[in-house]
Amino acid sequence: MMEDPDFKELRKFKGKVDVKGVESILQEVVSEIEMGSSVTNALIYVYSLHYSEVRSYRELFNVITKLMEKFAGKLGADNVANLIRDSLK
């Protein structure tokens, strides 16, 4: 799974983004999903709350969106968020 093209794309951002900020946004997405929102709705809602940061790193958040939509149903949103965070550190 870590050899998935989207994870490879994600690793290109390693050291180039504020991991704490991304981690905070991911945690909010996970919380929304745990409260019953679909992955897509949670991403849209949380991204709208952090519009300026998401817009600044548009390519990064596009990759994160793909990964969450692709793997959250199989692995769980929290596990995918942890994999994303670890890939960026």
BELZIPE-V351992 format. One record per residue. N is the residue number from 1. PSI is psi in whole degrees, -180 to 180 (none if undefined). NEAR is the number of other C-alpha atoms within 12 Angstrom. D_LAST is the distance of its C-alpha to the last C-alpha in Angstrom with 1 decimal. Layout:
N;PSI;NEAR;D_LAST, N;PSI;NEAR;D_LAST
This chain:
1;-40;15;17.8, 2;-13;17;14.4, 3;2;11;16.8, 4;139;15;17.8, 5;-33;15;18.1, 6;-36;28;16.1, 7;-36;31;13.0, 8;-42;20;13.6, 9;-41;23;14.1, 10;-41;32;10.9, 11;-16;25;8.9, 12;-20;19;11.1, 13;-2;27;9.4, 14;126;20;6.1, 15;-2;15;6.9, 16;-4;16;9.8, 17;163;25;9.5, 18;101;20;9.6, 19;-37;25;7.0, 20;-42;16;9.8, 21;-44;20;12.3, 22;-42;34;10.9, 23;-42;26;10.5, 24;-45;21;14.0, 25;-44;32;15.4, 26;-39;38;14.2, 27;-38;27;15.8, 28;-39;28;18.9, 29;-47;38;19.1, 30;-43;32;19.0, 31;-43;23;21.7, 32;-41;24;23.8, 33;-41;28;23.7, 34;-27;18;24.7, 35;1;14;27.5, 36;-1;14;28.9, 37;152;19;27.7, 38;162;22;27.0, 39;-47;36;23.5, 40;-46;25;24.9, 41;-40;20;26.6, 42;-44;29;23.7, 43;-46;34;21.5, 44;-46;26;24.4, 45;-51;23;25.2, 46;-40;29;21.8, 47;-36;31;21.1, 48;-30;17;24.6, 49;-26;17;23.8, 50;42;23;20.9, 51;-47;17;22.7, 52;-42;14;21.9, 53;-42;23;18.1, 54;-41;28;18.3, 55;-37;15;20.9, 56;-34;18;18.9, 57;50;23;16.1, 58;-47;19;18.6, 59;-42;19;17.3, 60;-49;32;13.8, 61;-25;34;15.7, 62;-42;22;18.2, 63;-44;25;15.8, 64;-42;41;14.5, 65;-47;33;18.2, 66;-45;24;19.1, 67;-44;38;16.7, 68;-45;36;17.9, 69;-34;28;21.4, 70;-41;22;21.3, 71;-16;26;19.8, 72;-37;30;20.2, 73;-31;19;23.9, 74;-44;15;23.3, 75;-18;17;20.4, 76;140;23;20.5, 77;-39;36;18.5, 78;-42;26;16.7, 79;-41;20;15.5, 80;-42;32;14.5, 81;-41;34;12.5, 82;-41;26;10.7, 83;-40;27;10.1, 84;-48;39;8.9, 85;-46;31;6.5, 86;-33;21;5.3, 87;-26;29;5.7, 88;-17;27;3.8, 89;none;20;0.0
